[in-house]
Amino acid sequence: MDDVYDMESLAEEIKATERKLSDLRQEYRERKTAGLRAALEARKEADALIREEMKGLGYQSPFISWRNVGSIA
């Protein structure tokens, strides 16, 4: 094995493997949280539509959440 790899080539191979591992970990995290990120974006868009609808109904206060509208009526 000493014939095939010297210390410098081993160190370079280790660095390359660590970079690949880092890239794979990042891709794993992105894929793992893709559904959550999509759901949060959909919720953000839905909240914006609800705010517009409430504004059309006469609710002007930004502090009134659509989730607790029943408590003010």
Residue pairs with C-beta under 8 A, 6 or more apart in sequence:
5 13
47 66
50 66
51 62
51 66
54 64
54 66
54 69
59 69
64 72
